[in-house]
Amino acid sequence: MAIFLELVFQILPVASGLRSLSVSTNDPVLRYSPNREYTYSRDWNFNMINRGRVNNAGFINDQDYVNVEDEPLLAVIGDSYIQAQMVPYSQTLQGRLATTSVRKFRVYSFAASGAPLSQYLVYARYAVDEWGADALVINVVGNDFDESHILYKSLPGFWYYHSDTDRSLTLKLTPLERGGFTSMLQRSALARYIFINLGLNSLGYGRLASAAAGQYAGNTSTSTDAVRMQISLRVIETFLDDLQQIPGLAPDKVLFTLDGFRYPEAANAGKGTYFEEVRNAFIARARAGGFEVSDLDPLFFSTHESTFEHFEFPMDGHWNSNGHRIAYAAVMNSRLLSSWPR
């Protein structure tokens, strides 16, 4: 029966997984097994099928990454919104930017599902140090703030902030080791169906899960618990301060695209929630530090009011191609891009 099911699932569009590589202090950047095609699908009935490519550097991108000293590089950094397994590359924010920038500047993406602000810092350093990035676009979403702290999330392979005795925050790695048994399971379509499509691999990693309250706004819990708020605000301060310490990367070379409520009625319902409080705090603190922040909500609101289109999938809160198009428009109209070759 197991052999029969394996043969059946080999034919079906089971999620292939991305096969993350081991992450340690000697090899500290989460990446995926390079130079391979992947299939994305979700749930028992294979919703949202999409196919794409993991490139030579271990990131989802149709381009292979190369170091070219005389050609500027714009790095796009984020979590699953930027990784965008479920969206054709040409329709993603980075894919659209790459098409626009042909022969003017390079656009490379550095992203992983589950990454929070703390991991974005690691990707920012990597993009600058390893690939010579001249400027960054960092996409920020609702669960990036509390889940940057080890108290709220701990996925192997990611860097999280830990609280010190003096209330300061220190970045530490949760290591990821890949062994032979894991590799064997990844080759089995039946195992991938159970672990990925049915979601078994997502169990057991949360700490004080930010969605535990059961009510959501901005794809995160509405709870304004005092400890959660205090930690989130400290994360924002520390992250922005740490970002300013990256050599050769001035604040005016960083653009944050900030996801929002997306619809006016959702924004009205979300007043006073955790997401509204922390996103307002992030905007104020980032702009005070000289960073550019593009709040996507005004674009989301105006577009929806005129076209009635939606910006996420019916069964999934990630941006669809419409959402990526809005983010692309915001980047193209940014102060950062106005100084780049167009």
Summary of the structure (lengths in Angstrom):
residues: 342
radius of gyration: 19.6
end to end distance: 58.3
largest distance: 62.1
contacts: 1112
relative contact order: 0.13
helix: 39%
strand: 20%
